Amino acid sequence: MNKTNSRKFIASSELFSGYEVLIDLNYCNTLDDIVNSFYDNLYTCLSHYKFEYLTEQVKLCKFHIHSYTFEDIILSDKENVFYVCDHC
């Protein structure tokens, strides 16, 4: 049985501020994996609800995590929150 190792990630963004998602770190090996999972989740959500303008805008964003390494996030308490910033 696989235990989840999730952390909360929240968008720090002009357009997407406040969007949050739990990401299971068991499926991530790098910060880029986390960012890609965050992006995929956001894009899927926007597409599902047919937010066409926002779906196009999210494609222009360059999401990133700064101030933390992948190791910092893995070793953090499960209650910690991390921010994913963008430059659209």
Jmol script that loads the backbone (N, CA, C; Angstrom):
load data "model"
ATOM      1  N   MET A   1       0.828  -1.174   0.000  1.00  0.00           N
ATOM      2  CA  MET A   1       0.000   0.000   0.000  1.00  0.00           C
ATOM      3  C   MET A   1       0.880   1.248   0.000  1.00  0.00           C
ATOM      4  N   ASN A   2       0.594   2.166  -0.922  1.00  0.00           N
ATOM      5  CA  ASN A   2       1.356   3.395  -1.084  1.00  0.00           C
ATOM      6  C   ASN A   2       0.759   4.516  -0.248  1.00  0.00           C
ATOM      7  N   LYS A   3       1.525   5.072   0.656  1.00  0.00           N
ATOM      8  CA  LYS A   3       1.059   6.210   1.433  1.00  0.00           C
ATOM      9  C   LYS A   3       1.285   7.483   0.640  1.00  0.00           C
ATOM     10  N   THR A   4       0.288   8.369   0.676  1.00  0.00           N
ATOM     11  CA  THR A   4       0.490   9.644  -0.002  1.00  0.00           C
ATOM     12  C   THR A   4       1.432  10.513   0.817  1.00  0.00           C
ATOM     13  N   ASN A   5       2.147  11.327   0.125  1.00  0.00           N
ATOM     14  CA  ASN A   5       3.109  12.238   0.716  1.00  0.00           C
ATOM     15  C   ASN A   5       2.821  13.623   0.132  1.00  0.00           C
ATOM     16  N   SER A   6       1.615  14.117   0.387  1.00  0.00           N
ATOM     17  CA  SER A   6       1.138  15.328  -0.270  1.00  0.00           C
ATOM     18  C   SER A   6       1.532  16.599   0.462  1.00  0.00           C
ATOM     19  N   ARG A   7       1.708  17.659  -0.327  1.00  0.00           N
ATOM     20  CA  ARG A   7       1.909  19.012   0.188  1.00  0.00           C
ATOM     21  C   ARG A   7       0.960  19.929  -0.574  1.00  0.00           C
ATOM     22  N   LYS A   8       0.606  21.036   0.090  1.00  0.00           N
ATOM     23  CA  LYS A   8      -0.280  22.019  -0.540  1.00  0.00           C
ATOM     24  C   LYS A   8       0.560  23.053  -1.280  1.00  0.00           C
ATOM     25  N   PHE A   9       0.149  23.316  -2.534  1.00  0.00           N
ATOM     26  CA  PHE A   9       0.788  24.330  -3.359  1.00  0.00           C
ATOM     27  C   PHE A   9      -0.274  25.328  -3.791  1.00  0.00           C
ATOM     28  N   ILE A  10       0.043  26.610  -3.647  1.00  0.00           N
ATOM     29  CA  ILE A  10      -0.894  27.683  -3.951  1.00  0.00           C
ATOM     30  C   ILE A  10      -0.262  28.626  -4.964  1.00  0.00           C
ATOM     31  N   ALA A  11      -1.064  29.064  -5.932  1.00  0.00           N
ATOM     32  CA  ALA A  11      -0.570  29.997  -6.946  1.00  0.00           C
ATOM     33  C   ALA A  11      -0.365  31.379  -6.341  1.00  0.00           C
ATOM     34  N   SER A  12       0.780  31.943  -6.622  1.00  0.00           N
ATOM     35  CA  SER A  12       1.060  33.343  -6.331  1.00  0.00           C
ATOM     36  C   SER A  12       1.149  34.010  -7.698  1.00  0.00           C
ATOM     37  N   SER A  13       0.039  34.587  -8.125  1.00  0.00           N
ATOM     38  CA  SER A  13      -0.106  34.987  -9.516  1.00  0.00           C
ATOM     39  C   SER A  13      -1.159  36.077  -9.628  1.00  0.00           C
ATOM     40  N   GLU A  14      -0.993  36.967 -10.584  1.00  0.00           N
ATOM     41  CA  GLU A  14      -1.998  38.008 -10.804  1.00  0.00           C
ATOM     42  C   GLU A  14      -3.335  37.402 -11.224  1.00  0.00           C
ATOM     43  N   LEU A  15      -3.314  36.462 -12.151  1.00  0.00           N
ATOM     44  CA  LEU A  15      -4.550  35.858 -12.657  1.00  0.00           C
ATOM     45  C   LEU A  15      -5.028  34.663 -11.844  1.00  0.00           C
ATOM     46  N   PHE A  16      -4.120  33.883 -11.311  1.00  0.00           N
ATOM     47  CA  PHE A  16      -4.485  32.605 -10.711  1.00  0.00           C
ATOM     48  C   PHE A  16      -4.269  32.564  -9.199  1.00  0.00           C
ATOM     49  N   SER A  17      -4.090  33.722  -8.593  1.00  0.00           N
ATOM     50  CA  SER A  17      -3.826  33.817  -7.166  1.00  0.00           C
ATOM     51  C   SER A  17      -4.877  33.053  -6.359  1.00  0.00           C
ATOM     52  N   GLY A  18      -4.392  32.267  -5.415  1.00  0.00           N
ATOM     53  CA  GLY A  18      -5.279  31.528  -4.537  1.00  0.00           C
ATOM     54  C   GLY A  18      -5.603  30.124  -5.002  1.00  0.00           C
ATOM     55  N   TYR A  19      -5.343  29.814  -6.267  1.00  0.00           N
ATOM     56  CA  TYR A  19      -5.609  28.446  -6.726  1.00  0.00           C
ATOM     57  C   TYR A  19      -4.694  27.514  -5.940  1.00  0.00           C
ATOM     58  N   GLU A  20      -5.263  26.473  -5.381  1.00  0.00           N
ATOM     59  CA  GLU A  20      -4.446  25.549  -4.592  1.00  0.00           C
ATOM     60  C   GLU A  20      -4.733  24.106  -4.961  1.00  0.00           C
ATOM     61  N   VAL A  21      -3.704  23.308  -4.781  1.00  0.00           N
ATOM     62  CA  VAL A  21      -3.805  21.888  -5.104  1.00  0.00           C
ATOM     63  C   VAL A  21      -2.864  21.107  -4.191  1.00  0.00           C
ATOM     64  N   LEU A  22      -3.287  19.909  -3.837  1.00  0.00           N
ATOM     65  CA  LEU A  22      -2.410  18.980  -3.122  1.00  0.00           C
ATOM     66  C   LEU A  22      -1.685  18.139  -4.159  1.00  0.00           C
ATOM     67  N   ILE A  23      -0.376  18.053  -4.022  1.00  0.00           N
ATOM     68  CA  ILE A  23       0.430  17.256  -4.950  1.00  0.00           C
ATOM     69  C   ILE A  23       1.121  16.165  -4.155  1.00  0.00           C
ATOM     70  N   ASP A  24       0.954  14.937  -4.618  1.00  0.00           N
ATOM     71  CA  ASP A  24       1.597  13.786  -3.985  1.00  0.00           C
ATOM     72  C   ASP A  24       3.053  13.729  -4.458  1.00  0.00           C
ATOM     73  N   LEU A  25       3.965  13.972  -3.541  1.00  0.00           N
ATOM     74  CA  LEU A  25       5.391  14.031  -3.878  1.00  0.00           C
ATOM     75  C   LEU A  25       5.986  12.667  -4.196  1.00  0.00           C
ATOM     76  N   ASN A  26       5.237  11.605  -3.960  1.00  0.00           N
ATOM     77  CA  ASN A  26       5.715  10.273  -4.340  1.00  0.00           C
ATOM     78  C   ASN A  26       5.872  10.157  -5.868  1.00  0.00           C
ATOM     79  N   TYR A  27       5.216  11.048  -6.586  1.00  0.00           N
ATOM     80  CA  TYR A  27       5.271  11.006  -8.050  1.00  0.00           C
ATOM     81  C   TYR A  27       6.140  12.115  -8.627  1.00  0.00           C
ATOM     82  N   CYS A  28       6.924  12.759  -7.781  1.00  0.00           N
ATOM     83  CA  CYS A  28       7.794  13.856  -8.211  1.00  0.00           C
ATOM     84  C   CYS A  28       9.238  13.563  -7.794  1.00  0.00           C
ATOM     85  N   ASN A  29      10.159  13.970  -8.654  1.00  0.00           N
ATOM     86  CA  ASN A  29      11.579  13.801  -8.359  1.00  0.00           C
ATOM     87  C   ASN A  29      12.346  15.113  -8.345  1.00  0.00           C
ATOM     88  N   THR A  30      11.719  16.180  -8.849  1.00  0.00           N
ATOM     89  CA  THR A  30      12.384  17.476  -8.956  1.00  0.00           C
ATOM     90  C   THR A  30      11.363  18.590  -8.739  1.00  0.00           C
ATOM     91  N   LEU A  31      11.871  19.802  -8.571  1.00  0.00           N
ATOM     92  CA  LEU A  31      10.973  20.959  -8.519  1.00  0.00           C
ATOM     93  C   LEU A  31      10.183  21.085  -9.810  1.00  0.00           C
ATOM     94  N   ASP A  32      10.825  20.797 -10.933  1.00  0.00           N
ATOM     95  CA  ASP A  32      10.126  20.869 -12.224  1.00  0.00           C
ATOM     96  C   ASP A  32       8.950  19.898 -12.268  1.00  0.00           C
ATOM     97  N   ASP A  33       9.102  18.732 -11.681  1.00  0.00           N
ATOM     98  CA  ASP A  33       7.990  17.776 -11.634  1.00  0.00           C
ATOM     99  C   ASP A  33       6.812  18.355 -10.839  1.00  0.00           C
ATOM    100  N   ILE A  34       7.112  19.021  -9.737  1.00  0.00           N
ATOM    101  CA  ILE A  34       6.060  19.645  -8.938  1.00  0.00           C
ATOM    102  C   ILE A  34       5.372  20.741  -9.741  1.00  0.00           C
ATOM    103  N   VAL A  35       6.161  21.592 -10.357  1.00  0.00           N
ATOM    104  CA  VAL A  35       5.611  22.700 -11.146  1.00  0.00           C
ATOM    105  C   VAL A  35       4.772  22.153 -12.299  1.00  0.00           C
ATOM    106  N   ASN A  36       5.256  21.127 -12.967  1.00  0.00           N
ATOM    107  CA  ASN A  36       4.493  20.543 -14.079  1.00  0.00           C
ATOM    108  C   ASN A  36       3.183  19.935 -13.599  1.00  0.00           C
ATOM    109  N   SER A  37       3.197  19.292 -12.445  1.00  0.00           N
ATOM    110  CA  SER A  37       1.973  18.730 -11.878  1.00  0.00           C
ATOM    111  C   SER A  37       0.994  19.848 -11.523  1.00  0.00           C
ATOM    112  N   PHE A  38       1.499  20.918 -10.937  1.00  0.00           N
ATOM    113  CA  PHE A  38       0.668  22.074 -10.605  1.00  0.00           C
ATOM    114  C   PHE A  38       0.039  22.646 -11.872  1.00  0.00           C
ATOM    115  N   TYR A  39       0.849  22.874 -12.886  1.00  0.00           N
ATOM    116  CA  TYR A  39       0.365  23.412 -14.161  1.00  0.00           C
ATOM    117  C   TYR A  39      -0.699  22.499 -14.776  1.00  0.00           C
ATOM    118  N   ASP A  40      -0.414  21.221 -14.840  1.00  0.00           N
ATOM    119  CA  ASP A  40      -1.362  20.269 -15.436  1.00  0.00           C
ATOM    120  C   ASP A  40      -2.694  20.283 -14.700  1.00  0.00           C
ATOM    121  N   ASN A  41      -2.648  20.344 -13.374  1.00  0.00           N
ATOM    122  CA  ASN A  41      -3.869  20.371 -12.589  1.00  0.00           C
ATOM    123  C   ASN A  41      -4.659  21.654 -12.849  1.00  0.00           C
ATOM    124  N   LEU A  42      -3.984  22.789 -12.865  1.00  0.00           N
ATOM    125  CA  LEU A  42      -4.636  24.072 -13.125  1.00  0.00           C
ATOM    126  C   LEU A  42      -5.231  24.097 -14.530  1.00  0.00           C
ATOM    127  N   TYR A  43      -4.449  23.672 -15.509  1.00  0.00           N
ATOM    128  CA  TYR A  43      -4.918  23.673 -16.898  1.00  0.00           C
ATOM    129  C   TYR A  43      -6.149  22.761 -17.060  1.00  0.00           C
ATOM    130  N   THR A  44      -6.097  21.599 -16.461  1.00  0.00           N
ATOM    131  CA  THR A  44      -7.217  20.654 -16.546  1.00  0.00           C
ATOM    132  C   THR A  44      -8.474  21.249 -15.911  1.00  0.00           C
ATOM    133  N   CYS A  45      -8.317  21.882 -14.769  1.00  0.00           N
ATOM    134  CA  CYS A  45      -9.453  22.505 -14.080  1.00  0.00           C
ATOM    135  C   CYS A  45     -10.067  23.609 -14.944  1.00  0.00           C
ATOM    136  N   LEU A  46      -9.234  24.474 -15.484  1.00  0.00           N
ATOM    137  CA  LEU A  46      -9.732  25.570 -16.329  1.00  0.00           C
ATOM    138  C   LEU A  46     -10.414  25.038 -17.587  1.00  0.00           C
ATOM    139  N   SER A  47      -9.837  24.019 -18.177  1.00  0.00           N
ATOM    140  CA  SER A  47     -10.416  23.414 -19.384  1.00  0.00           C
ATOM    141  C   SER A  47     -11.751  22.746 -19.083  1.00  0.00           C
ATOM    142  N   HIS A  48     -11.799  22.037 -17.976  1.00  0.00           N
ATOM    143  CA  HIS A  48     -13.023  21.320 -17.591  1.00  0.00           C
ATOM    144  C   HIS A  48     -14.211  22.273 -17.454  1.00  0.00           C
ATOM    145  N   TYR A  49     -13.954  23.433 -16.853  1.00  0.00           N
ATOM    146  CA  TYR A  49     -15.028  24.399 -16.637  1.00  0.00           C
ATOM    147  C   TYR A  49     -15.136  25.421 -17.773  1.00  0.00           C
ATOM    148  N   LYS A  50     -14.405  25.176 -18.853  1.00  0.00           N
ATOM    149  CA  LYS A  50     -14.486  25.957 -20.081  1.00  0.00           C
ATOM    150  C   LYS A  50     -14.156  27.443 -19.888  1.00  0.00           C
ATOM    151  N   PHE A  51     -13.152  27.704 -19.064  1.00  0.00           N
ATOM    152  CA  PHE A  51     -12.633  29.061 -18.923  1.00  0.00           C
ATOM    153  C   PHE A  51     -11.646  29.298 -20.064  1.00  0.00           C
ATOM    154  N   GLU A  52     -12.168  29.574 -21.233  1.00  0.00           N
ATOM    155  CA  GLU A  52     -11.350  29.630 -22.444  1.00  0.00           C
ATOM    156  C   GLU A  52     -10.260  30.692 -22.375  1.00  0.00           C
ATOM    157  N   TYR A  53     -10.599  31.907 -21.925  1.00  0.00           N
ATOM    158  CA  TYR A  53      -9.598  32.960 -21.843  1.00  0.00           C
ATOM    159  C   TYR A  53      -8.477  32.568 -20.879  1.00  0.00           C
ATOM    160  N   LEU A  54      -8.865  32.082 -19.698  1.00  0.00           N
ATOM    161  CA  LEU A  54      -7.858  31.700 -18.701  1.00  0.00           C
ATOM    162  C   LEU A  54      -7.035  30.500 -19.163  1.00  0.00           C
ATOM    163  N   THR A  55      -7.660  29.594 -19.905  1.00  0.00           N
ATOM    164  CA  THR A  55      -6.925  28.450 -20.445  1.00  0.00           C
ATOM    165  C   THR A  55      -5.822  28.923 -21.380  1.00  0.00           C
ATOM    166  N   GLU A  56      -6.133  29.941 -22.180  1.00  0.00           N
ATOM    167  CA  GLU A  56      -5.113  30.495 -23.081  1.00  0.00           C
ATOM    168  C   GLU A  56      -4.043  31.250 -22.291  1.00  0.00           C
ATOM    169  N   GLN A  57      -4.449  31.962 -21.258  1.00  0.00           N
ATOM    170  CA  GLN A  57      -3.497  32.730 -20.455  1.00  0.00           C
ATOM    171  C   GLN A  57      -2.526  31.838 -19.684  1.00  0.00           C
ATOM    172  N   VAL A  58      -3.025  30.722 -19.174  1.00  0.00           N
ATOM    173  CA  VAL A  58      -2.153  29.840 -18.393  1.00  0.00           C
ATOM    174  C   VAL A  58      -1.042  29.273 -19.274  1.00  0.00           C
ATOM    175  N   LYS A  59      -1.294  29.129 -20.556  1.00  0.00           N
ATOM    176  CA  LYS A  59      -0.269  28.623 -21.486  1.00  0.00           C
ATOM    177  C   LYS A  59       0.917  29.576 -21.588  1.00  0.00           C
ATOM    178  N   LEU A  60       0.703  30.854 -21.287  1.00  0.00           N
ATOM    179  CA  LEU A  60       1.755  31.863 -21.394  1.00  0.00           C
ATOM    180  C   LEU A  60       2.592  31.993 -20.126  1.00  0.00           C
ATOM    181  N   CYS A  61       2.139  31.376 -19.068  1.00  0.00           N
ATOM    182  CA  CYS A  61       2.806  31.512 -17.768  1.00  0.00           C
ATOM    183  C   CYS A  61       4.042  30.630 -17.654  1.00  0.00           C
ATOM    184  N   LYS A  62       5.001  31.159 -16.953  1.00  0.00           N
ATOM    185  CA  LYS A  62       6.231  30.426 -16.619  1.00  0.00           C
ATOM    186  C   LYS A  62       6.238  30.224 -15.105  1.00  0.00           C
ATOM    187  N   PHE A  63       5.642  29.126 -14.667  1.00  0.00           N
ATOM    188  CA  PHE A  63       5.542  28.850 -13.240  1.00  0.00           C
ATOM    189  C   PHE A  63       6.876  28.378 -12.677  1.00  0.00           C
ATOM    190  N   HIS A  64       7.110  28.708 -11.419  1.00  0.00           N
ATOM    191  CA  HIS A  64       8.343  28.288 -10.754  1.00  0.00           C
ATOM    192  C   HIS A  64       8.159  28.338  -9.239  1.00  0.00           C
ATOM    193  N   ILE A  65       9.046  27.670  -8.555  1.00  0.00           N
ATOM    194  CA  ILE A  65       9.113  27.709  -7.091  1.00  0.00           C
ATOM    195  C   ILE A  65      10.491  28.242  -6.744  1.00  0.00           C
ATOM    196  N   HIS A  66      10.509  29.273  -5.915  1.00  0.00           N
ATOM    197  CA  HIS A  66      11.812  29.757  -5.455  1.00  0.00           C
ATOM    198  C   HIS A  66      11.846  29.770  -3.937  1.00  0.00           C
ATOM    199  N   SER A  67      12.995  29.902  -3.387  1.00  0.00           N
ATOM    200  CA  SER A  67      13.242  29.919  -1.944  1.00  0.00           C
ATOM    201  C   SER A  67      13.264  28.527  -1.316  1.00  0.00           C
ATOM    202  N   TYR A  68      12.909  27.497  -2.072  1.00  0.00           N
ATOM    203  CA  TYR A  68      12.934  26.127  -1.550  1.00  0.00           C
ATOM    204  C   TYR A  68      13.579  25.195  -2.567  1.00  0.00           C
ATOM    205  N   THR A  69      14.279  24.219  -2.054  1.00  0.00           N
ATOM    206  CA  THR A  69      14.773  23.149  -2.910  1.00  0.00           C
ATOM    207  C   THR A  69      13.766  22.005  -2.857  1.00  0.00           C
ATOM    208  N   PHE A  70      13.924  21.068  -3.754  1.00  0.00           N
ATOM    209  CA  PHE A  70      13.064  19.886  -3.734  1.00  0.00           C
ATOM    210  C   PHE A  70      13.209  19.165  -2.391  1.00  0.00           C
ATOM    211  N   GLU A  71      14.433  19.098  -1.900  1.00  0.00           N
ATOM    212  CA  GLU A  71      14.699  18.426  -0.631  1.00  0.00           C
ATOM    213  C   GLU A  71      14.003  19.140   0.531  1.00  0.00           C
ATOM    214  N   ASP A  72      14.005  20.478   0.508  1.00  0.00           N
ATOM    215  CA  ASP A  72      13.302  21.238   1.547  1.00  0.00           C
ATOM    216  C   ASP A  72      11.825  20.847   1.595  1.00  0.00           C
ATOM    217  N   ILE A  73      11.221  20.717   0.428  1.00  0.00           N
ATOM    218  CA  ILE A  73       9.798  20.409   0.358  1.00  0.00           C
ATOM    219  C   ILE A  73       9.529  18.979   0.829  1.00  0.00           C
ATOM    220  N   ILE A  74      10.346  18.047   0.363  1.00  0.00           N
ATOM    221  CA  ILE A  74      10.184  16.637   0.759  1.00  0.00           C
ATOM    222  C   ILE A  74      10.301  16.470   2.272  1.00  0.00           C
ATOM    223  N   LEU A  75      11.236  17.164   2.871  1.00  0.00           N
ATOM    224  CA  LEU A  75      11.494  17.009   4.299  1.00  0.00           C
ATOM    225  C   LEU A  75      10.599  17.875   5.188  1.00  0.00           C
ATOM    226  N   SER A  76       9.770  18.692   4.587  1.00  0.00           N
ATOM    227  CA  SER A  76       8.918  19.601   5.354  1.00  0.00           C
ATOM    228  C   SER A  76       7.756  18.860   6.010  1.00  0.00           C
ATOM    229  N   ASP A  77       7.157  19.514   6.990  1.00  0.00           N
ATOM    230  CA  ASP A  77       5.936  18.988   7.605  1.00  0.00           C
ATOM    231  C   ASP A  77       4.820  18.994   6.574  1.00  0.00           C
ATOM    232  N   LYS A  78       3.927  18.039   6.697  1.00  0.00           N
ATOM    233  CA  LYS A  78       2.823  17.937   5.745  1.00  0.00           C
ATOM    234  C   LYS A  78       1.883  19.132   5.805  1.00  0.00           C
ATOM    235  N   GLU A  79       1.918  19.894   6.876  1.00  0.00           N
ATOM    236  CA  GLU A  79       1.048  21.058   7.017  1.00  0.00           C
ATOM    237  C   GLU A  79       1.606  22.289   6.309  1.00  0.00           C
ATOM    238  N   ASN A  80       2.862  22.244   5.886  1.00  0.00           N
ATOM    239  CA  ASN A  80       3.466  23.393   5.219  1.00  0.00           C
ATOM    240  C   ASN A  80       2.784  23.682   3.893  1.00  0.00           C
ATOM    241  N   VAL A  81       2.810  24.950   3.512  1.00  0.00           N
ATOM    242  CA  VAL A  81       2.244  25.416   2.253  1.00  0.00           C
ATOM    243  C   VAL A  81       3.364  26.029   1.430  1.00  0.00           C
ATOM    244  N   PHE A  82       3.354  25.764   0.130  1.00  0.00           N
ATOM    245  CA  PHE A  82       4.377  26.310  -0.767  1.00  0.00           C
ATOM    246  C   PHE A  82       3.689  27.066  -1.893  1.00  0.00           C
ATOM    247  N   TYR A  83       4.343  28.121  -2.342  1.00  0.00           N
ATOM    248  CA  TYR A  83       3.761  28.967  -3.371  1.00  0.00           C
ATOM    249  C   TYR A  83       4.445  28.725  -4.711  1.00  0.00           C
ATOM    250  N   VAL A  84       3.616  28.668  -5.732  1.00  0.00           N
ATOM    251  CA  VAL A  84       4.101  28.522  -7.103  1.00  0.00           C
ATOM    252  C   VAL A  84       3.836  29.861  -7.778  1.00  0.00           C
ATOM    253  N   CYS A  85       4.907  30.544  -8.167  1.00  0.00           N
ATOM    254  CA  CYS A  85       4.808  31.874  -8.769  1.00  0.00           C
ATOM    255  C   CYS A  85       4.804  31.753 -10.291  1.00  0.00           C
ATOM    256  N   ASP A  86       4.369  32.826 -10.937  1.00  0.00           N
ATOM    257  CA  ASP A  86       4.411  32.832 -12.398  1.00  0.00           C
ATOM    258  C   ASP A  86       4.892  34.179 -12.915  1.00  0.00           C
ATOM    259  N   HIS A  87       5.289  34.137 -14.156  1.00  0.00           N
ATOM    260  CA  HIS A  87       5.600  35.344 -14.928  1.00  0.00           C
ATOM    261  C   HIS A  87       4.894  35.176 -16.255  1.00  0.00           C
ATOM    262  N   CYS A  88       3.722  35.779 -16.355  1.00  0.00           N
ATOM    263  CA  CYS A  88       2.940  35.660 -17.590  1.00  0.00           C
ATOM    264  C   CYS A  88       3.352  36.732 -18.574  1.00  0.00           C
TER     265      CYS A  88
END
end "model"
wireframe off; spacefill off
backbone 0.3
color backbone group
